Amino acid sequence: MKIIGTIIAIAFTLTAFAQSVKIYEIEGGQKREVLQRFSIVDINSELEIKLNVDSLSLAISGENNSHPELQKKLDFHTRILKDQVEIQTLINTEFNEASTEAEKAKVLGTFSDKVDDMYDLVAQEDGMMAKFNDYMFTFRNLPEAEKAKWQNYHIAWSMQQLNVEMEKEFAVLKNDIAKEKVQIQLYAYLHTKKENYKRVHIDNFDDYEGGEFHEVPRFASSFSEDDLAALQRNQKMADQLNVLVKDNFKNFSEVLKTNIESYDCILAMSADLKNLIDKRDDLFEENKEDIEEILDEFKPELDAALLVLKNMKDFDTRNLVESFSLLQIDFKVVLDSFLVRVEKSKDKLTKLSEIPEIKSFVKNLEECKPKIESDLARVNQIIEVTMNVLKPGAGAVEVSEKIVGDAFQFTINNLPETGYINLKAAGRRDDNDKIEIQLKIIRDNVNPKPIILEKRYLTMIQVKIHSVSNVSLILAQPYFYSSDVVKLDNPFQFAPAGNLLFKKGSRENKTWNFINPGFGFSMSTPDFDLDGVPEVGVGAVVTALNDVISLGISYNTKTDNPYWFFGLSLPFDMMGLPVNTIQTESDMK
Amino acid sequence: MEFSDKTIQVDGGIIPSEVLNNPDYKSLKLVILVADEALLVEAEELAKAVVGGTIREVVFMKEPNLEELANQIPGLPSNSKAFSLSKKNMLAYVITDLTYPAFEADRAFVKAGKTKFN
């Protein structure tokens, strides 16, 4: 038994040929393989990356088809030995332990099914049948004591003989790959909603500086400053929505216009530019060529921006959602392009900024730029949510390639077997962000450009029970109330809400993680009596889809009645909504 | 040729019922219909293995009657040189080519042990 166990360790290293990279998650002292079909890990865990040199040799040789015959042979052998570990385990641990008829039948069935699959493959090639026939003949003639070590059955011994042959074939392959000077590198990248391809350090494989150490907190027991700020913004948004609902969305275009911060400055700049163009012959004598070039460059960009603003003014409230969707995309494209133009012309403008008229234009430009950027950021957030709420992770993000060290290059002969990634040192990350692991090769003598041989994507989530805080905008409907106290005209009222939610992730159930349900407490501030002072409501809430939607029941402590609510929590706040116009009963009179 | 107790020699044309349904135990059987020494030797060697606590036996039929055997074992082809039976005496595998006797004998025993036959 001991000898067979040793043989498993020595010879049966050739499993899982399909993958050169195997990943294990180490968390709380436990190590578990991250199976490719799930590829979900805890966000605060450590990853162990195992490289299978034999599989890698096959993949490298397969990449340029350098050893077709050997490759074919090894592929075939690999398929034959696919289940060898399971077969060995059955022989070693369960053959003699089955005592009841049911246990015997189960062991026999499992063993026979697996060996039969193997023999079906062996029978596909005359040479392989001959090989196994010879193995059995040789085994039969081994000394009895030797045979006893193999449970008096050839199968484990025969598989080991095939492994030994494969080891020799692999040695030839590895030697050739080493001669070809193939360099091997392992990279890890972090993909978050804010940036892509941020390099992550892998112990033994690179000397990148580690990212910011960040342990994603497991329990949120109170609302963060961001939550409280969002709650305030939601209060204002709720107030405005209540007004808009009352006016049947008639003032939506006005609302949009009022709240685009860059609206006024774009108008001012456009006026500046028009003035400069109109008077260019009088104003500029020196550098006229340069100035005209700049004016010509800026004019189409500003005209486009003005057109978007005009569209905003003439906003079609009959088809609210579609119009808003088109408008936000136009806004993004045009203002993105405008910012690019500003960057491109920066040097020329600086050079000419001694001219008073240009100085004024530059000043307006400098003041307008952060406002445009701020508006763009908000529009981008809206686009990301509206376009991708059902496709998380597909949003537009920046590509970040911060090179702060080098990935080591290895040959097939000195490649470390194991690398480690501490996710806590990978920097800021959130649930459903991804880690990408790339195995690359460089064929120095053929093509210096790296070739990606294998990629793995891992989704990071909080697996254990954890709590999060969340702010949403709810639509509340009171019931069992006295009309003396609750004075709403509409059956519903918008109100801000803060939730403290409990959640649990799954390493295997992607649908569960996608729905990402949360259960917890809710606190909201409706104004059912319309006195302009929000009341406090407390209750229970259920959320789904990363807390984007919520449903709950609460109790208004002032008006003394319950209400149910439906909520939306989107990562944008004041976009298009005026401030400081709280609706009160007196306003309505 | 000498045989061990792993090989049951049958003189008649069909398999005796006490061999098919031994009251003391159930086994996987490789029934050999031709006097091929290589096959008999390899089969007996393979029968020494007790796989998953299940006994393997070789049944050597010196003068098989293929017509009657086909009635006894439904589905048995006329060109059979050997065949294997599961614990439930279901026909699992038929050997018709003896180029690789050891491999064929083991494959026959393995097929007889498959879940679907037992």
Interface residues (C-beta under 8 A of the other chain):
Chain A: L90 E94 F95 N96 A98 S99 E103 K104 A105 K106 V107 L108 G109 T110 F111 S112 D113 V115 D116 Y119 V122 A123 M129 A130 F132 N133 M136 F137 R140 Q151 N152 Y153 H154 I155
Chain B: V41 E42 E45 L46 K48 A49 V50 V51 G52 G53 T54 K87 T99 Y100 P101 A102 F103 D106 R107 V110 K111 A112 G113 K114 T115 N118
